[in-house]
């Protein structure tokens, strides 16, 4: 695509699956990139399947379970009040 547009070097921005794709381009054609910006790239880093299973198991326990599940999934840095805003 860069060849067709007559662009020698470009900056790539990728979100989620686009982040993974941009990473693959950077690995294979680093000479064609100026910068790489990734936001929540999928498939990169440790996957949290255990956390998700625990969260699903405690969801049925009312508001307490939903709040705890959201804190586990979104991270412990959320306070109880902030996590409550995300409760389904």
LUMTIVEX-572902 format. One line per 2 residues: number of its first residue (from 0); for each residue y, x, z of N, C-alpha, C. Coordinates in steps of 0.1 Angstrom, whole numbers, plus 5000, padded with zeros to 4 digits. Each point is the difference from the previous one (the first is absolute). Layout:
NUM	Y:X:Z:Y:X:Z:Y:X:Z; ...
//
This chain:
0	4988:5008:5000:5012:4992:5000:5013:5009:5000; 4999:5010:5008:5012:5009:5001:5002:5007:4986
2	4990:5003:4993:5001:5006:4987:5007:4990:4990; 4995:4988:5000:5006:4990:4991:5014:4997:5003
4	5005:5002:5013:5014:4997:5004:5008:5013:4998; 4993:5011:4996:5007:5013:4999:5006:5005:5013
6	4992:4998:5011:5005:5004:5013:4991:5012:5005; 5006:5011:5003:4993:5012:5004:4995:4999:5014
8	5008:4996:5010:4997:4998:5014:5005:4987:5005; 4993:4994:5009:5005:4988:5006:4997:4999:5015
10	5006:4991:5007:4998:4997:5014:4992:4987:5000; 4989:5000:5008:4992:4988:5002:5001:4994:5013
12	5000:4987:5001:5000:4992:5012:4988:4991:5000; 4992:5000:5010:4988:4991:5000:4999:4993:5013
14	4996:4987:5000:4998:4992:5011:4985:4995:5000; 4993:5001:5010:4986:4996:5001:4991:5006:4989
16	4995:4992:4992:4991:5006:4989:5008:5009:4991; 5013:4997:4998:5009:5008:4992:5002:5014:5006
18	4999:5000:5013:5001:5013:5007:4988:5009:4998; 4988:4993:5000:4988:5007:4997:5001:5006:4986
20	5004:4991:4990:5001:5004:4986:5010:5012:4998; 5011:4999:5007:5010:5010:4999:4995:5013:5006
22	4992:5000:5010:4994:5012:5006:4990:5006:4990; 4992:4992:4993:4991:5005:4990:5008:5007:4989
24	5011:4994:4995:5008:5007:4990:5005:5013:5005; 5005:5000:5013:5005:5012:5006:4989:5011:5001
26	4988:4996:5003:4989:5010:5001:4997:5006:4986; 5000:4992:4990:4996:5004:4987:5011:5006:4991
28	5013:4995:5002:5011:5005:4992:5012:5003:5008; 4999:5008:5010:5011:5004:5009:5011:5006:4992
30	4997:5006:4989:5010:5007:4992:5010:4990:4994; 4996:4987:4999:5009:4990:4994:5008:4992:5010
32	4999:5003:5013:5007:4993:5011:5011:5007:5006; 5011:4993:5003:5011:5006:5008:4997:4997:5015
34	4997:4987:5003:4998:4995:5013:4989:4989:5000; 4995:4999:5012:4990:4989:5002:5003:4993:5013
36	5002:4987:4999:5003:4992:5012:4988:4989:5002; 4994:5000:5011:4989:4991:5003:5003:4991:5012
38	4998:4987:4998:5001:4991:5011:4987:4992:5002; 4994:5002:5011:4987:4994:5003:4990:5002:4989
40	4997:5012:4995:4990:5002:4990:4986:4996:5004; 4994:4992:4992:4986:4996:5003:4990:5011:4997
42	4989:5000:5008:4990:5010:4998:5003:5014:5004; 5011:5002:5007:5003:5013:5005:5000:5000:5015
44	4993:5010:5006:4999:5000:5014:4988:4993:5006; 4999:5000:5013:4989:4994:5007:5001:4985:4999
46	4990:4993:4997:5000:4986:4999:4996:4994:5014; 5007:4989:5003:4998:4994:5014:4991:4988:5000
48	4988:5001:4995:4991:4989:4999:4996:4995:5014; 4997:5010:5009:4996:4997:5014:5011:4991:5007
50	5013:5004:4998:5011:4993:5006:5000:4986:4995; 4998:4998:4987:5000:4987:4994:4989:4991:5006
52	4988:5006:5001:4989:4992:5006:5003:4996:5014; 5006:5009:5008:5003:4996:5014:5011:4989:5000
54	5010:5001:4992:5010:4990:4999:4994:4987:4996; 4991:4999:4991:4994:4987:4996:4992:4995:5012
56	4994:5008:5008:4991:4995:5011:5009:4994:5011; 5012:5005:5002:5008:4995:5011:5010:4989:4996
58	5001:4997:4987:5009:4990:4995:4998:4986:5007; 4987:4996:5002:4998:4987:5005:5004:4997:5015
60	5005:5011:5007:5003:4999:5014:5015:4995:5002; 5004:4991:4992:5014:4994:5002:5011:5010:4997
62	5011:4997:5006:5012:5008:4997:4998:5014:5004; 4994:5002:5012:4997:5014:5005:4992:5008:4989
64	4990:4993:4995:4991:5007:4990:5008:5003:4987; 5008:4991:4995:5008:5002:4988:5010:5011:5002
66	5007:5000:5012:5010:5011:5002:4993:5014:5001; 4989:5000:5007:4993:5013:5001:4994:5005:4987
68	4995:4990:4992:4996:5004:4986:5011:5005:4992; 5011:4994:5000:5012:5005:4992:5004:5014:5005
70	5000:5002:5013:5004:5013:5005:4990:5011:4995; 4987:4996:5000:4990:5010:4996:5001:5003:4985
72	5003:4989:4992:5001:5002:4985:5013:5007:4996; 5011:4996:5006:5013:5005:4996:5004:5013:5008
74	4993:5003:5011:5003:5012:5007:5005:4997:5014; 4997:5009:5009:5003:4998:5014:5015:5002:5003
76	5008:5004:4991:5014:5002:5002:5007:4987:5002; 4994:4989:4995:5006:4987:5002:5000:4995:5014
78	5011:4995:5005:5000:4994:5013:4993:4986:4999; 4997:4994:5012:4994:4987:5000:5009:4990:4993
80	5013:5001:5002:5009:4990:4994:5000:5002:4985; 5001:5013:4995:5000:5002:4985:4987:4996:4994
82	4989:5002:5007:4987:4996:4994:4999:4985:5000; 5006:4993:5009:4999:4986:5001:5007:4994:4988
84	5010:5006:4994:5007:4995:4988:4991:5000:4988; 4990:5008:5000:4991:5001:4989:4987:4991:5002
86	4999:4994:5011:4988:4992:5003:4999:4988:4989; 4988:4999:4995:4998:4989:4990:5001:4986:5006
//
